[in-house]
């Protein structure tokens, strides 16, 4: 039996190209759609976890809180170089 899948309501973050994925996969390949969606979500969670680990491991060198975008693929931070003194 053929079913047409559509996305009506969701809580997927807006930076994941859900519309493109649904156009590409949903007409015929639900498993492909779910796999691609899983990859996007897993990559985001992995980047977010790496940022958390970075903050934990290098907290003594960081000045303030690192800034990031919602996708966690752009990070901005200031750090002190260990053993270096002065205002440079």
Buried (B, 14 or more C-beta within 10 A) or exposed (E): EEEEEEEEEEEEEEEBBBEEBBEBBBEEEEEEBEEBBEEBEEBBEEBEEEBEEBEEEEEEEBEEEBEBEEBBEEEEBEEEEEEEEEEE
